[in-house]
Amino acid sequence: MRILVVEDQKDLNEIIVRKLTNEHYAVDACFSGDDAEDFLRCAEYDAVILDIMLPGKTGIGVLKDMRAAGDRTPVLLLTAMGTVEDRVAGLDAGADDYLVKPFDFDELMARVRAMIRRGGERAGSVMTSGDLTLDADARRVERGGREISLTAKEFDILQYMMQNEGKVLSRDKLSNHIWNYDYDGGSNVIDVYVYHLRRKIDDGFDEKKIVTVKGAGYMVK
């Protein structure tokens, strides 16, 4: 899961990024509304944490532009303004949730998880494809009743593929969704991860869940 954090207070921005990274999210961060729109044009995100009071374009302005462009990415607004009128303005602009500063970071993480679940392509945290099961909250994978141990990135790749079951995902799409802009891995890193993932998921089973579509990418079927 990939999240964009837009918060102009540098210390708060860094803490949020660290908390999200510890929860195994890929995170990009910026400090202004104008930079946020640049990030949103260049990548797909599972959620955006968006401060309202930003240099340049405000968070409400960014949010309105997203919704006007048809971008339905879940957005959680952060603000020091906690009046009912402020909350209504944010929600009317298209926000999915709203958190007033100062806030508890555990609550922020819980709200992000809930927002992503609500906005995801599948309801709830448990996904199944045949005899393959993935529990996003517990970060647990089973096939045929047997638990499979995955690395953090293997889990993230499988989760994204299962969210898009039956869809071919290119190497670029997988890479852009799993890693942030600081990532500088080689062009074949997705192939390496999928190779190891396939061995763990498919070895010993007649039905192969992870399929290579030549010249296009990979899919879970």
Solvent accessible surface area in square Angstrom, and as a share of the most:
residue,aa,sasa,rsa
1,M,22,0.10
2,R,4,0.02
3,I,0,0.00
4,L,0,0.00
5,V,0,0.00
6,V,0,0.00
7,E,0,0.00
8,D,56,0.29
9,Q,94,0.42
10,K,128,0.54
11,D,106,0.55
12,L,27,0.14
13,N,2,0.01
14,E,81,0.36
15,I,53,0.27
16,I,0,0.00
17,V,37,0.21
18,R,132,0.48
19,K,77,0.33
20,L,0,0.00
21,T,74,0.43
22,N,103,0.53
23,E,73,0.33
24,H,81,0.36
25,Y,30,0.11
26,A,10,0.07
27,V,8,0.05
28,D,8,0.04
29,A,35,0.28
30,C,6,0.03
31,F,89,0.37
32,S,20,0.13
33,G,0,0.00
34,D,75,0.39
35,D,65,0.33
36,A,0,0.00
37,E,30,0.13
38,D,64,0.33
39,F,45,0.19
40,L,29,0.15
41,R,171,0.62
42,C,93,0.56
43,A,16,0.12
44,E,104,0.46
45,Y,16,0.06
46,D,26,0.13
47,A,0,0.00
48,V,0,0.00
49,I,0,0.00
50,L,0,0.00
51,D,4,0.02
52,I,9,0.04
53,M,118,0.53
54,L,17,0.08
55,P,70,0.44
56,G,61,0.58
57,K,70,0.30
58,T,59,0.34
59,G,0,0.00
60,I,35,0.18
61,G,19,0.19
62,V,0,0.00
63,L,0,0.00
64,K,113,0.48
65,D,62,0.32
66,M,10,0.04
67,R,33,0.12
68,A,93,0.72
69,A,88,0.68
70,G,50,0.48
71,D,43,0.22
72,R,162,0.59
73,T,20,0.11
74,P,12,0.08
75,V,0,0.00
76,L,0,0.00
77,L,0,0.00
78,L,0,0.00
79,T,1,0.00
80,A,78,0.60
81,M,73,0.33
82,G,30,0.29
83,T,73,0.42
84,V,91,0.52
85,E,127,0.57
86,D,35,0.18
87,R,89,0.33
88,V,76,0.43
89,A,55,0.43
90,G,0,0.00
91,L,88,0.44
92,D,117,0.60
93,A,13,0.10
94,G,20,0.20
95,A,12,0.09
96,D,66,0.34
97,D,25,0.13
98,Y,16,0.06
99,L,10,0.05
100,V,51,0.29
101,K,31,0.13
102,P,136,0.85
103,F,30,0.12
104,D,83,0.43
105,F,51,0.21
106,D,110,0.57
107,E,70,0.31
108,L,0,0.00
109,M,13,0.06
110,A,44,0.34
111,R,71,0.26
112,V,1,0.00
113,R,85,0.31
114,A,27,0.21
115,M,2,0.01
116,I,17,0.09
117,R,89,0.32
118,R,150,0.55
119,G,48,0.46
120,G,33,0.32
121,E,113,0.50
122,R,73,0.27
123,A,99,0.76
124,G,44,0.43
125,S,19,0.13
126,V,80,0.46
127,M,8,0.03
128,T,71,0.41
129,S,4,0.02
130,G,70,0.67
131,D,62,0.32
132,L,0,0.00
133,T,41,0.24
134,L,0,0.00
135,D,35,0.18
136,A,25,0.19
137,D,84,0.44
138,A,64,0.49
139,R,76,0.28
140,R,104,0.38
141,V,3,0.01
142,E,47,0.21
143,R,2,0.01
144,G,54,0.51
145,G,68,0.66
146,R,121,0.44
147,E,96,0.43
148,I,11,0.06
149,S,95,0.61
150,L,33,0.16
151,T,71,0.41
152,A,47,0.36
153,K,55,0.23
154,E,8,0.04
155,F,8,0.03
156,D,7,0.04
157,I,0,0.00
158,L,0,0.00
159,Q,15,0.07
160,Y,14,0.05
161,M,0,0.00
162,M,0,0.00
163,Q,29,0.13
164,N,13,0.07
165,E,66,0.30
166,G,45,0.44
167,K,107,0.45
168,V,65,0.37
169,L,4,0.02
170,S,44,0.28
171,R,82,0.30
172,D,106,0.55
173,K,73,0.31
174,L,0,0.00
175,S,26,0.17
176,N,79,0.41
177,H,11,0.05
178,I,2,0.01
179,W,26,0.09
180,N,44,0.23
181,Y,103,0.39
182,D,126,0.65
183,Y,68,0.26
184,D,136,0.70
185,G,36,0.35
186,G,49,0.47
187,S,112,0.72
188,N,87,0.45
189,V,30,0.17
190,I,2,0.01
191,D,44,0.23
192,V,68,0.39
193,Y,59,0.22
194,V,0,0.00
195,Y,116,0.44
196,H,79,0.35
197,L,0,0.00
198,R,69,0.25
199,R,129,0.47
200,K,73,0.31
201,I,0,0.00
202,D,2,0.01
203,D,79,0.41
204,G,86,0.82
205,F,45,0.19
206,D,149,0.77
207,E,92,0.41
208,K,96,0.40
209,K,5,0.02
210,I,3,0.01
211,V,39,0.23
212,T,65,0.38
213,V,47,0.27
214,K,196,0.83
215,G,83,0.80
216,A,43,0.33
217,G,0,0.00
218,Y,11,0.04
219,M,31,0.14
220,V,1,0.00
221,K,114,0.48
